[in-house]
Amino acid sequence: MADIAIFYVSVHHKNTEKLLKNMCSGLEIDLYNILENPDVDISKYKVFGLASGIYKSDYHKKVYEFLEKNINLPKVSFLIYTSGIGGKNYYKKVEKFLNEKEIKNIGVFQTKGYDTFGILKYIGGISKKHPNENDILKGKTFILDILNIIKNK
């Protein structure tokens, strides 16, 4: 069993899932889709990541439900998200939620993801080729940095 797990929701085009599976490939990190594994015991991990596509400018609501249900959360976390626009601070609400539970956030990674939500479907969507190889390489660097931070604590 790994000491680190990432709990994620990836619905629309599976951008977040694609990113995670590729950037964590070959690493000792457990990945759990919250929609498929809502009852995973998160307390057995030393560090956890939360990952989501962005839905209405926020993490998917199932991420918050998952956190509320799990009372023995590890005290160290990191955040990952994909969004059509990219570059915004969509993680702020979930980070505030974690801070209120006295959970330290040690990093945030975000990248673009293909988005056809709402009126965007009429123009063929935005960020059509994301996440791409470059996004995945940046994600791999991020996760390796997180592993180094954890190892050096």
N, C-alpha and C positions, 0 to 999 in steps of 0.2 A: 504494500500500500504506500502511496505517495504521501508526503507531508503537506502537499499543496493541491488544491482543487479549484477549478473554475466552474461556476454555476452560471448558466446562460439561458437566454431566450432569443431565438432567431426564427422569425416567422415569415415575413414578407417574401424575400428572395433568398433567404438563408445566408446572407452576407456574413453575419457574425459567426455562424457555425463554420462556414468555409474558412474564414480567417483563423479561427481558433484551431481547427483540426490541422491546418497547415503550419501555423507558427509553433504549435506545441508538439508536432511530430518528432518522435525520438526522445522526448523529455519525460521525466517522471512527474507528470501532472495528470490528475484525474479530471476528466471533462464530464459534466452532467447537464443535460438539457432539462431545465426545471419543469417544462411542460410534460416531459416523458418520465421524469424521476422526481416527483414533488416531495417524496418522503426520505430523501437521502439524509443521513446523519452528518451534518456539517461539523459537529463538535469534535470529530475524530481527526480533523486537520489542524495544523499549526497556523496556516495562512490560507486565505481564500480569495479568489477573484470573482468579480461580478461582471458579466458581459451581456450586452443587449444591443439590439438595433434601437434606433430612436423612434419613438411613436408619440406624436404630438409634443415634441420638444422635451421628451423625458424617456427614461428607461421604461421598459414594458411593466405594466402594473403587477404582473406575476412575480417580478423580482422583489417588489416590496412585500407581497403576500408571503413569499418564501422566507424573507428575513423576519417578518413578524412571527411566523410559525416556529422558527428555530430560536430557542431562548439561550442556548449555550454556544454563541458564536465565538469563533477565534477572535483575538484582539488585534489582528493584523490583516489588512486587506489591500487589494488593488482593483482598479476599474478599467474596463475596456468597452468601447462602443464603436458602432458603425453608423454613419448617417449620410443622407444624400448630399447635404451641403458640406459637411465636414468643418472642422476648425472652430466650432462653437463649444462653449462650456456646458454641454448638456449633462455633465456628470454632477453638477453642483448640488442638485436636490438629493441624489442618492448619497453623496458625500456628507451632506448635513445630517441625513438619517443615520449614517454610520457614526458620525461624531457624537450624536446624541446617545448612542449606545456605547460610547467610549472605545470605538474601534478606530485604530489608526490606519489611514490610507497612505500607502507608501509609493503610489504611482498611478498615472492615468495614461492610457494609450487610446487614441481615436484615429479612425481613418474613414475615408469615404466608402459608401456602399451603394450599389445600384438601387434607385428609388423611383417607383412609379405610383406613389400614393396620391390620391386625389386628382387634381387637375394635371399633375405631371404625366399621368398615363396618356393624355391627349397629345403630348409632344414627344412621346417615346421614352420618357423618364430622364433622369439626370444621373451622372456618375456611372454610366453604363458599363464601363470596364473595371469596376472596382468591387471588392478589393482585388488588386492585381499583384503580380509577383513582387513589385517594389513595396507595396503595402505590407505584404506577408513578411518580407525580409526585415522591414522596420519593426513589425510586430515580434518577430523572432528575437531581434536585438533587445526589445523592451522586456520580453519575458526572461531572457538570459540575465539582464540587469536585475530584474526582480529576484531571480534565484541567487545571484551574488549578494544582494542586500540581505536576504534571509540567511545565507550561509555565514556571513560576517557578523551576524548579531550575537 
